[in-house]
């Protein structure tokens, strides 16, 4: 079973697997498309997957799936940089975790995970 990486983008920070990659404020100042720390982390994860699975005959091949969770008010230019960095590292099958309108949790309640 392959667990796809999760990148979380809040209004203030970008996380990958719960580890802080950097502040959104810093990414809005940079002129280049990628987020180097995120791309490096994703490349390391891909290499680790390939190294582990190369030893097993008939193992699942790398699919390049990544899940992005983002606050609805995050600027698109930040999401675009997250997507570009992911795709550059080999994670081109990008999925977004969203809440549909009927899924809004009660104020103060944690969102349901499915």
N, C-alpha and C positions, 0 to 999 in steps of 0.2 A: 504494500500500500504506500502510495506516495502522498505526502502532505504538501500541498502547494504553499509557497511562501505567502505571507500576508504583509502588505505594506499599509501602514495606517498614517493618514495625513490629517493632523488637527490644524486648527487655526495658527498654532504656534510652532509645531514640531513635526518632523517626519520620523517614523519608526519602522524598523523591519524586524519582525519576530520579537517585538517588544524592546529592541535595542535602539536607542536614539541615534539617528543618522545626522541630524542637524536641525537648526532653527529655520523656519520658513522665512523669517526676516532676512537671514543671510542669503537664502536662495533667490529672493526677489532682487537683490543687488547685483548678482552675478550675470554676466552677459552670455555665457555659453549655455548650450542646451542640456547637457547632462549634469547629474549630481554625482561627482566622482566617488564619494564615500558610499553611496547607494549602489552605483554600478560595480564597484569593487566587491562589496558584500555579496551581491547577486552572482558575480562571476565565481567567487569562492564557493558559494552554495552549489552552483552548477557543476563545478569541477569535483566537489566532494561527492555529489550524486553520481557522476560519471565514473569516478574512481571506484566507488563502492559497487556499482552495478556492473562494471566491466569484469569483475571477478566471478560473477554468477551467470552461468549459461541460461539463456532464456529469460533473463531479467527484463523487467519493464524498461522501455527506452524513455529517454528524457523528452518530455512534452512541451516544456517551456511555459507552463501555466503559472500565473501569479494572480493573487487577489488583492485589490486595492480598496481600502475603506477610507473614505474622506468625508470631512464635514461638508455640508452642502454649500457653505459660503467660502470655501477655499478657492482662491483665484485659479482660473483655468491654466494660466501660465505655469503654476506650480505643478498641477496635475500633468500637464504636458511634459514637463521635465522629468517627473517620476516615470511616466510611460516611456519616454525616450531612453532613460537610463536602464529601465527594465529590459526593453527590447534590445538595446545595445549589448546587454549581458547575456542575451539568448532567451529571455523570457518574453516572447512576443505574443503569447496567448493571454491577453489581459482581460480579467473579469472584475467587475465592480460590485461590491456589496452595497445594497441599497435597502432602504425601508420604503415600502409602498405607502400611499397616503393612509390606508387603514391600519398600518402597523405602528403608528406613533404610540410610544409608551406613555404611561401616566407621568406627570411631572415628578422628577426625582427618582423614578424607577429605572432600573438598568434595562437596556434593550434586550429583547429575546434573541437568542442565538439558535439557529436551526441547523 
